[in-house]
Amino acid sequence: HGGGKSLTSQIAVCTAVIATVGAIFAYMGGHTQANAGLYKNNAGIKKTEASNQWNFYQAKSTKQALAEFARDLAPDERKPALQTKVGRYEQEKAEILLVAQQLEKDALDWDRQSEQQMHQHHRWAQATTALQVSIALAAMALLTRKKWLEWGMLAVAGVGVVVGALAALHIWGRARRARRCGSGLVDGLDPV
């Protein structure tokens, strides 16, 4: 009976460690999923702001066209004032164009970051799932006292830990690259 108690103790300790690591991985999965949603929301906001700027650009274009039409039909003494107005609209449109283009670029950047976070979320979810399967194998190993189930539990846990480690390395690598490029994390969340 001493060997059975030892096996039970070993599996219990392994299960506790696996459950703890799984909880950390699940937290990280939730963290990256929340970031993905936040980033996607920011992308939507930037797209709306860009659309507003394009509408403003169109309004200025319409005003410019009307001013040009008025200038062409106006008596000569009014043409310089109307030409000034046309020039002002052209300058305002150029400024609006730059803002709209920057907002579109920002929206694309937020979309890209959201996709990266969802990719990370999937890695954390895969790691968590492997650890949960490992815990189920541990329960079966305890009930049946089959050594191959114990080895299966350890193998599946190993896969989960490796996938989780790869997810963690990706996050830390991304944070390092962001610091090297001189940009921080835009949401202020640490890359745990």
N, C-alpha and C positions, 0 to 999 in steps of 0.2 A: 504493500500500500504506500510505502514511502515514495516510490517512483511516480505513482499517480498523483500524489499530493504535490510533488515537485512540478509535474507537468501542468497541473491546475494553476499553481502559483505563477509559473512562467507565462502561461497564456493570459492570466489575469493582469499581470504587469504589462505585457505587450499590448493588451487591449486598452489599458488605461493610457499608455503612451500614444497609441494610434488614435484614440479618441481625442486626446489633447491636441495633437498635431492636426487632426481633422477639423477641430473647432477653429484653429488659427486659419487654416486654409479656407474654411467656410466664411470666416470674417473677411478675409482678403477678397474672396469672390464677391461678397456683397459690396465691399468697398469699390471694387472696379466696376461693378454693375451700376452703382449709384453715380460714379464719375461719368460713365458712358451716357446715362440719362441727362446728367447736368450738361455735359458737353453738347449733346444733341439739342438740348433746349437752347443753349447759347448760339448754336448754329442757326436755329430757327429765328431767334431774335435778330441776328446779324442779317439774315436773308430778308426779314421784314424791313429792317432799317435800310438795306440796299434798295429794296423795292420802292420805299418812300423816296429815296434820293432820285431814283430813275423817274418817278412821277414828277418830282420837282424839276428835274432836268427837262422833261417833256413840256411842262408848263412854261418854263423859261424859253424853250424853243418856239412854242406857240406865240408868246409875247414878242420874241425877236422877229418872227415872221410877220406879225401884225405891224410892228414898228417899221420893218423894211417896206412893207406895202404902203404904210402911211407916208414914209419918207419919199417913196417913188412917186406918189400922187400929190405930195405937198408942194406949195409954192417954194421957190428957191430960198427965201429968207428963213423958212422953218426947217429946211433940210439938215443944216449942221446940228441942230438940237436933237433931231430924230436920229441922225447918224451916231451921235454920242450915246443915245439910248440903246441903239443896236449894238454898239461896242460894249456897253455895260452888260447887256444880256449875254453877249459872247463870252466875256470874262467870267461872269457868274456861272455859265454853263460849264466852262473849263474847270472851275473849282468844284462844282457839284459832281462832275464826271470823275475826278480824282477820288472824292469821298466815296462815291458809289462803287468804284472799282476796288478800293481798299476794303469796304464792307463785304463785298463778294469774296475777296481773298480770305478775309477773316472767317467768313462762314465756311469756306472750304477747309480751313485749318481746324476749326472746331469739329467739323464732320470727320476729318481724318483722325483726330484725337479720340473721338467717340468710338470709331471703328477699332482703334488700337485697344481701347479699354474693354470693349466687348470681346476681343480676341483674348485678352488677359483673363477676363471673367470666365471664358470657356476653359482655359487651362486650369484655373483654380477649381472650377466645378468638376473637371475630370479627375483632378487629384483627390478632391473630397469624396467623389463617388468611389474611387478605388479604395480609399481608406474605409469607407462604409462597408464595402464588400468584404474587405479584410476582417472587419469586426464580425460580420456575419459568419465568415469561415472560422473565426476563433470560437464562436458559440457552438458551431457544429463540431469542431475539434474537441471541445470540452465534453459535449454530450456523447460523442461516439468514441472518443479516445483514439482516433485515427491519426497516426503520425503524419501521413501525407496531407491531411487537412491543415495540420499545424504548419507544415512547410508551405502549403498553398497560401495560408494566411500571411506568412512572412514575405512570400514572393509578391503577392498583390499589394501588401503594404509598401514593399520596396518600390514597386512601380508608382504607387501614389506619391511617395516621398520624392522620387526622381522628377515626376511631372510637376509637383509643387516647387521643387528646387529650381527647375527650369523657368517656371512662372516668376519666382522671386528674382532670379538672375535677370530676367527681362526687365522687370520693374527697376531694379537697381541700376542696370545698364542704361536705361532710358533716363533716369535721374542724373546719372553721371554725364551723359551726353548733353543734357539740357544745361547743366552747370558749365560744361566746357564751351558750349556755344554762347554762354552769357545770358541765357534765359532761364528763369525759374519755372516752377510748376505754376500754371496759371490759376489753379483753383486754391492754392495755398495748402493743399493736403500733402502730408508727408508720404513718400514712397515706401512706407513701412517695409 
